[in-house]
Amino acid sequence: MTDRILIAGSGQAGFQTAASLRQDGFEGEIVIVGEEPGLPYQRPPLSKTYLKEANADRLFFRNADFFEKNRIDLEDGRTVTSIDRAQRTATISDGRTIAYGHLVLATGTRNRRLPLPGVDLGNVLGLRSLADAEILREKLASASRLVVVGGGFIGLEVAATARAAGLHVTVLEATARLMSRVVSPPISDYFLSFHSSSGVDVRLNSLARAILDDGTGKAAGVELGDGERVPADLVLVSAGVVPNAEIAEAAGLYVHDGIRVDDMLATEDPAISAIGDCASFPFGQDGLQIRLESVQNAVDQAKCLSRRLVGHPERYDKLPWFWSDQGPHKLQIAGLTAGADHHEIRGGLDDGKLSVQCFRRGELIGVETVNVAGDHMAARRLLAQPAPLSLETVQAHGFDLAALMKANAARG
């Protein structure tokens, strides 16, 4: 074991690494360098609960005593700016140099900046941090018309919250369906129906061309590719994220849609690992490199890395799962459903529930549910089994996931 572990990033992955190291018996120094001031906190509530309640205390992973008792040095309000791999040192933004025995890159992501005229106008916001959420909450309180550029999880979560607060909300999605990168068409259709029935004006295949100036330096609306102008006194740009991998690339590490790591989360430098939203890792039997943006992935990778650093290495092979709360509807996804070529569907918006089993080449690859927590939990257990489940078996047992688990166990 190394004497000092330096963690670049204080988000979910960085915090969990430090906590797990102490739980796993690591006795050396732990230093977390985090860009944001204050204690590490959860991000998912920022687009939902926090906008309604503004209770920052409920976001923190642990209070200050936790860091003191566990001898975790939190260097908040700073970033790692460069890495000297030969000397095993990192320079941070206040000019100091910190030596490390092992460096963990948990640098996360940042919002993708769209090349839109007017994107720097007042009342044009993004949402990534607690500070962003505080500004957005303040602006929502005095706004009447919100335009959301981007129909992904965060944009739709904010849209539902703003609409429930009485704002006129328009969502502009450049593709043919909502959340198209991460969910199946039936789920997209469900949430299109929900948001539309709630009074949100959802525009698909709508590309924002410019953000309009009201003459005082603030946003007056968004101009679309066809020339239509959608009025707004508040614009949220939520068009995806990019991994924070620049310091890794500058240090000579391989970067391609994230910092490339192996199945034990190690870079090509044995003294440096990368985890969480910034890391690209091999997934599944084919070893396809992927990068995931989820709490589950950040937590599980941190725990896996901790075990390796204390001398108990193991491959990272956890089942991915995700969630999104949009108004009263909880979307939960087990597995990676992109690329599915067949869907088995039960329920719909009229039922207030939906289950979608997603198949590729005759095998179950994921299950998406809305307001069916039991199906989601059963699917996570089912998909974690080593033997893949066939379409024929699923059709024979319907949506009885408990029966499917028994059938699959009998096959094995």
C-alpha positions as CSV (number, residue, x, y, z in Angstrom):
1,M,0.0,0.0,0.0
2,T,1.1,3.5,-0.8
3,D,1.7,6.2,1.9
4,R,-0.4,9.0,0.3
5,I,-3.3,8.8,-2.0
6,L,-4.2,12.0,-3.8
7,I,-7.7,12.2,-5.2
8,A,-8.4,14.8,-7.9
9,G,-12.1,15.6,-7.6
10,S,-14.6,15.8,-4.7
11,G,-17.7,14.5,-6.4
12,Q,-19.4,11.2,-5.8
13,A,-16.5,9.1,-7.1
14,G,-13.8,11.1,-5.3
15,F,-15.6,11.2,-1.9
16,Q,-16.5,7.5,-2.1
17,T,-12.9,6.5,-2.8
18,A,-11.7,8.3,0.3
19,A,-14.5,6.8,2.4
20,S,-14.0,3.3,1.1
21,L,-10.2,3.5,1.6
22,R,-10.8,4.1,5.3
23,Q,-13.4,1.3,5.5
24,D,-11.0,-1.0,3.8
25,G,-8.3,-0.3,6.3
26,F,-6.0,2.1,4.5
27,E,-3.9,3.9,7.1
28,G,-1.9,6.3,5.0
29,E,-2.7,9.9,4.1
30,I,-5.7,10.7,2.0
31,V,-6.0,14.1,0.2
32,I,-9.0,15.2,-1.8
33,V,-8.6,18.2,-4.0
34,G,-12.1,19.6,-5.0
35,E,-12.9,22.5,-7.3
36,E,-16.0,23.7,-5.4
37,P,-15.8,25.3,-2.0
38,G,-17.3,23.6,1.0
39,L,-18.1,19.9,1.7
40,P,-18.7,17.3,-1.0
41,Y,-22.3,16.9,-2.0
42,Q,-24.8,15.0,-4.1
43,R,-25.6,16.4,-7.5
44,P,-28.8,14.5,-8.6
45,P,-31.1,16.5,-6.3
46,L,-30.0,19.8,-7.8
47,S,-32.4,19.6,-10.8
48,K,-35.3,18.5,-8.6
49,T,-35.6,18.6,-4.8
50,Y,-33.1,21.4,-4.3
51,L,-35.0,23.7,-6.7
52,K,-38.1,23.3,-4.6
53,E,-36.6,23.2,-1.1
54,A,-33.2,24.9,-1.3
55,N,-31.9,22.8,1.6
56,A,-28.2,22.4,1.0
57,D,-27.6,20.6,4.2
58,R,-29.5,17.6,2.8
59,L,-27.0,17.4,-0.1
60,F,-23.8,16.8,1.8
61,F,-22.4,13.2,1.9
62,R,-21.1,13.7,5.4
63,N,-20.5,16.6,7.8
64,A,-17.1,18.2,8.5
65,D,-16.5,15.9,11.5
66,F,-16.4,12.9,9.2
67,F,-13.4,14.2,7.3
68,E,-11.6,15.1,10.6
69,K,-12.3,11.7,12.3
70,N,-11.3,9.8,9.2
71,R,-8.1,11.9,8.6
72,I,-9.2,12.9,5.2
73,D,-7.6,16.2,4.1
74,L,-10.1,18.1,2.0
75,E,-8.5,20.8,-0.1
76,D,-11.7,22.5,-1.3
77,G,-11.9,25.4,-3.7
78,R,-8.9,24.1,-5.6
79,T,-8.0,22.0,-8.7
80,V,-5.2,19.8,-9.8
81,T,-3.6,21.8,-12.7
82,S,-0.8,19.5,-13.8
83,I,0.8,16.1,-13.1
84,D,4.5,15.2,-13.1
85,R,4.4,11.5,-13.6
86,A,8.2,11.0,-13.2
87,Q,8.3,12.7,-9.8
88,R,4.8,11.5,-8.8
89,T,3.7,15.0,-7.9
90,A,0.7,17.1,-8.7
91,T,0.5,20.9,-8.8
92,I,-2.7,22.4,-7.6
93,S,-4.3,25.8,-8.4
94,D,-2.9,27.6,-5.3
95,G,0.6,26.9,-6.6
96,R,1.5,24.1,-4.1
97,T,2.9,20.7,-5.2
98,I,1.7,17.5,-3.6
99,A,3.6,14.3,-3.8
100,Y,1.5,11.1,-4.2
101,G,2.0,7.4,-4.0
102,H,-1.1,6.9,-6.0
103,L,-3.2,9.5,-7.9
104,V,-6.9,9.0,-8.4
105,L,-8.5,11.1,-11.2
106,A,-12.1,11.6,-10.4
107,T,-12.4,14.9,-12.2
108,G,-16.0,14.4,-13.5
109,T,-17.5,16.3,-16.4
110,R,-18.5,19.8,-17.3
111,N,-21.4,21.1,-19.3
112,R,-21.0,21.1,-23.0
113,R,-20.9,24.6,-24.3
114,L,-23.0,25.1,-27.4
115,P,-21.6,27.5,-30.1
116,L,-24.8,29.6,-30.0
117,P,-24.8,33.4,-30.5
118,G,-26.1,34.9,-27.3
119,V,-25.1,32.0,-25.0
120,D,-23.3,34.5,-22.7
121,L,-26.4,36.7,-22.3
122,G,-27.8,37.3,-18.8
123,N,-30.6,34.8,-17.9
124,V,-28.9,32.1,-19.9
125,L,-27.9,29.4,-17.4
126,G,-26.5,25.9,-17.1
127,L,-26.9,23.5,-14.2
128,R,-23.9,21.5,-12.9
129,S,-23.1,22.7,-9.5
130,L,-24.7,23.8,-6.3
131,A,-23.9,27.4,-7.2
132,D,-25.6,27.0,-10.5
133,A,-28.7,25.5,-8.8
134,E,-28.9,28.5,-6.4
135,I,-28.8,30.9,-9.3
136,L,-31.4,28.9,-11.3
137,R,-33.7,28.7,-8.3
138,E,-33.5,32.5,-7.8
139,K,-34.2,33.1,-11.5
140,L,-37.1,30.7,-11.6
141,A,-38.8,32.5,-8.8
142,S,-39.1,35.7,-10.9
143,A,-39.4,34.2,-14.4
144,S,-42.5,33.5,-16.3
145,R,-41.3,31.8,-19.5
146,L,-38.5,29.2,-19.5
147,V,-36.9,27.6,-22.6
148,V,-34.9,24.5,-22.0
149,V,-32.4,23.7,-24.7
150,G,-31.9,19.9,-24.6
151,G,-34.4,17.1,-23.8
152,G,-32.2,14.9,-21.6
153,F,-32.5,13.9,-18.0
154,I,-31.5,17.2,-16.4
155,G,-33.4,19.4,-18.8
156,L,-36.6,17.4,-18.4
157,E,-36.3,17.3,-14.6
158,V,-36.0,21.1,-14.5
159,A,-38.8,21.4,-17.0
160,A,-41.2,19.4,-14.8
161,T,-40.2,21.3,-11.7
162,A,-40.7,24.7,-13.4
163,R,-44.0,23.7,-15.0
164,A,-45.3,22.6,-11.6
165,A,-44.3,26.0,-10.2
166,G,-46.5,27.6,-12.9
167,L,-44.0,28.7,-15.5
168,H,-44.7,28.4,-19.2
169,V,-42.0,25.9,-20.3
170,T,-40.7,25.0,-23.8
171,V,-38.3,22.2,-24.3
172,L,-36.2,22.2,-27.5
173,E,-34.8,18.8,-28.5
174,A,-32.6,18.6,-31.6
175,T,-33.3,14.9,-32.2
176,A,-36.5,13.0,-33.0
177,R,-37.2,11.9,-29.4
178,L,-36.6,12.8,-25.8
179,M,-33.6,11.2,-24.0
180,S,-32.7,9.4,-27.2
181,R,-29.2,8.6,-26.2
182,V,-30.1,6.6,-23.1
183,V,-33.7,5.2,-23.3
184,S,-35.9,3.2,-25.7
185,P,-38.6,4.8,-27.9
186,P,-41.4,3.6,-25.7
187,I,-39.9,5.4,-22.7
188,S,-39.4,8.5,-24.9
189,D,-43.0,8.4,-26.0
190,Y,-44.2,8.0,-22.3
191,F,-42.4,11.1,-21.2
192,L,-43.3,13.1,-24.3
193,S,-46.9,12.4,-23.4
194,F,-46.4,13.2,-19.7
195,H,-44.7,16.5,-20.3
196,S,-47.1,17.6,-23.1
197,S,-50.1,16.7,-20.9
198,S,-48.6,18.8,-18.1
199,G,-48.5,21.8,-20.4
200,V,-44.9,21.7,-21.4
201,D,-44.4,22.7,-25.1
202,V,-42.0,20.0,-26.3
203,R,-40.4,20.7,-29.7
204,L,-38.7,17.7,-31.3
205,N,-36.3,18.0,-34.2
206,S,-35.8,21.6,-33.1
207,L,-32.3,23.0,-33.4
208,A,-31.6,26.2,-31.5
209,R,-29.8,28.7,-33.8
210,A,-29.3,31.7,-31.5
211,I,-30.4,33.1,-28.2
212,L,-32.0,36.5,-28.7
213,D,-31.0,39.7,-26.9
214,D,-33.7,41.8,-25.3
215,G,-31.6,44.9,-25.9
216,T,-30.4,45.1,-22.3
217,G,-28.0,42.1,-22.4
218,K,-30.5,39.5,-21.2
219,A,-32.2,36.7,-23.1
220,A,-35.5,37.4,-24.8
221,G,-36.0,34.0,-26.4
222,V,-34.4,31.4,-28.7
223,E,-34.4,31.5,-32.5
224,L,-34.8,28.1,-34.1
225,G,-33.2,26.8,-37.3
226,D,-36.4,27.5,-39.3
227,G,-36.4,31.1,-38.1
228,E,-39.2,30.7,-35.5
229,R,-38.6,32.7,-32.3
230,V,-39.6,31.2,-29.0
231,P,-40.0,33.9,-26.3
232,A,-38.3,33.4,-22.9
233,D,-37.1,35.4,-20.0
234,L,-35.0,32.5,-18.8
235,V,-33.0,30.0,-20.9
236,L,-31.5,26.8,-19.5
237,V,-28.9,25.1,-21.8
238,S,-28.7,21.4,-20.9
239,A,-27.0,19.8,-23.9
240,G,-24.9,17.1,-22.4
241,V,-21.4,17.1,-20.8
242,V,-17.8,16.5,-21.7
243,P,-15.3,14.7,-19.5
244,N,-12.6,16.7,-17.6
245,A,-9.6,14.9,-19.0
246,E,-7.2,17.7,-20.0
247,I,-4.8,17.2,-17.2
248,A,-4.5,13.5,-17.9
249,E,-3.9,14.2,-21.6
250,A,-1.3,16.8,-20.8
251,A,0.4,14.2,-18.7
252,G,0.6,11.8,-21.6
253,L,-2.2,9.5,-20.6
254,Y,-4.4,8.1,-23.3
255,V,-7.7,10.0,-23.6
256,H,-10.6,9.2,-25.9
257,D,-14.1,10.2,-24.7
258,G,-12.6,10.2,-21.2
259,I,-9.5,8.9,-19.5
260,R,-8.9,5.4,-20.8
261,V,-8.5,2.7,-18.1
262,D,-8.4,-1.1,-18.0
263,D,-10.8,-3.5,-16.3
264,M,-9.2,-2.7,-12.9
265,L,-9.6,1.1,-13.5
266,A,-5.8,1.7,-14.0
267,T,-4.3,3.9,-16.6
268,E,-1.1,2.9,-18.4
269,D,0.7,4.6,-15.5
270,P,0.6,2.1,-12.6
271,A,0.5,5.0,-10.1
272,I,-2.6,6.7,-11.6
273,S,-6.2,5.4,-11.8
274,A,-9.3,7.1,-13.2
275,I,-12.9,6.5,-12.1
276,G,-16.4,8.0,-12.4
277,D,-17.8,10.2,-15.1
278,C,-14.3,11.1,-16.5
279,A,-13.2,7.5,-17.1
280,S,-13.6,5.3,-20.2
281,F,-13.5,1.6,-19.2
282,P,-14.1,-1.8,-20.8
283,F,-17.6,-3.2,-20.5
284,G,-19.2,-6.6,-21.1
285,Q,-17.8,-9.7,-22.7
286,D,-16.7,-7.8,-25.8
287,G,-14.7,-5.3,-23.7
288,L,-16.3,-2.3,-25.5
289,Q,-14.9,1.0,-24.0
290,I,-17.7,3.1,-22.5
291,R,-18.1,6.1,-20.3
292,L,-21.0,6.3,-17.9
293,E,-22.5,9.3,-16.0
294,S,-24.2,7.8,-13.0
295,V,-24.1,7.7,-9.2
296,Q,-24.0,3.8,-9.3
297,N,-21.0,3.7,-11.6
298,A,-19.1,6.3,-9.5
299,V,-19.8,4.5,-6.2
300,D,-19.0,1.0,-7.5
301,Q,-15.9,2.1,-9.3
302,A,-14.6,3.9,-6.2
303,K,-15.2,0.8,-4.0
304,C,-13.5,-1.5,-6.6
305,L,-10.5,0.8,-6.8
306,S,-10.2,1.0,-3.0
307,R,-10.0,-2.7,-2.8
308,R,-7.2,-2.8,-5.3
309,L,-5.2,-0.1,-3.5
310,V,-5.3,-2.0,-0.3
311,G,-4.1,-5.2,-1.9
312,H,-7.3,-7.0,-3.0
313,P,-7.6,-6.4,-6.8
314,E,-10.6,-7.4,-8.8
315,R,-12.1,-6.6,-12.1
316,Y,-14.8,-4.0,-12.4
317,D,-17.9,-5.6,-13.8
318,K,-20.9,-4.1,-12.0
319,L,-24.3,-3.9,-13.7
320,P,-25.1,-0.2,-14.7
321,W,-28.3,1.3,-13.4
322,F,-29.7,4.8,-13.6
323,W,-32.7,6.9,-12.6
324,S,-34.5,10.1,-13.3
325,D,-37.4,11.8,-11.4
326,Q,-39.6,13.9,-13.6
327,G,-42.6,15.2,-11.8
328,P,-44.4,12.3,-10.2
329,H,-42.8,9.8,-12.5
330,K,-39.7,7.8,-11.5
331,L,-37.7,6.4,-14.5
332,Q,-35.4,3.5,-13.6
333,I,-33.0,1.7,-16.0
334,A,-31.1,-1.5,-15.3
335,G,-28.5,-2.4,-17.9
336,L,-27.5,-0.5,-21.0
337,T,-30.5,-0.5,-23.4
338,A,-29.0,1.5,-26.4
339,G,-28.9,-0.7,-29.5
340,A,-31.9,-2.8,-28.5
341,D,-33.6,-4.3,-31.6
342,H,-36.8,-5.6,-29.8
343,H,-38.9,-4.4,-26.9
344,E,-41.5,-6.2,-24.8
345,I,-43.8,-3.6,-23.3
346,R,-46.4,-3.5,-20.5
347,G,-48.4,-0.5,-19.3
348,G,-48.5,3.1,-20.4
349,L,-49.2,6.7,-19.3
350,D,-52.9,5.8,-18.7
351,D,-51.8,3.2,-16.2
352,G,-49.2,5.6,-14.7
353,K,-46.7,2.7,-15.0
354,L,-44.6,1.3,-17.8
355,S,-42.1,-1.6,-18.1
356,V,-40.0,-2.1,-21.1
357,Q,-37.7,-5.2,-21.6
358,C,-35.0,-4.5,-24.1
359,F,-33.4,-7.2,-26.3
360,R,-30.5,-7.3,-28.7
361,R,-30.0,-10.3,-31.0
362,G,-32.5,-12.3,-28.9
363,E,-31.0,-11.6,-25.5
364,L,-32.2,-9.4,-22.7
365,I,-29.8,-6.4,-22.3
366,G,-31.8,-4.1,-20.0
367,V,-35.1,-3.2,-18.4
368,E,-36.6,0.3,-18.2
369,T,-39.4,1.0,-15.8
370,V,-41.6,4.0,-14.9
371,N,-43.1,3.8,-11.4
372,V,-42.6,0.0,-11.1
373,A,-39.8,-0.2,-8.5
374,G,-40.4,-3.9,-8.0
375,D,-39.7,-4.7,-11.6
376,H,-36.5,-2.6,-11.5
377,M,-35.1,-4.3,-8.5
378,A,-35.9,-7.7,-9.9
379,A,-34.3,-6.7,-13.2
380,R,-31.1,-5.7,-11.5
381,R,-30.8,-9.2,-9.9
382,L,-31.8,-10.9,-13.1
383,L,-29.3,-9.0,-15.3
384,A,-26.5,-9.6,-12.8
385,Q,-26.7,-13.3,-13.4
386,P,-23.9,-14.7,-15.7
387,A,-26.2,-16.5,-18.1
388,P,-28.1,-14.1,-20.5
389,L,-31.8,-14.4,-20.7
390,S,-33.4,-15.2,-24.0
391,L,-36.4,-13.6,-25.7
392,E,-38.2,-17.0,-25.8
393,T,-37.8,-17.4,-22.0
394,V,-39.1,-13.9,-21.3
395,Q,-42.1,-14.4,-23.6
396,A,-42.9,-17.7,-21.9
397,H,-43.0,-16.1,-18.5
398,G,-44.4,-12.6,-19.4
399,F,-43.3,-9.9,-17.0
400,D,-43.0,-12.2,-13.9
401,L,-39.3,-11.4,-13.2
402,A,-39.2,-13.7,-10.2
403,A,-40.2,-16.6,-12.4
404,L,-37.7,-15.5,-15.0
405,M,-34.9,-15.6,-12.4
406,K,-35.9,-19.2,-11.4
407,A,-36.1,-20.2,-15.1
408,N,-32.6,-18.7,-15.8
409,A,-31.1,-20.4,-12.7
410,A,-32.6,-23.7,-13.9
411,R,-30.9,-23.2,-17.3
412,G,-27.6,-22.5,-15.6
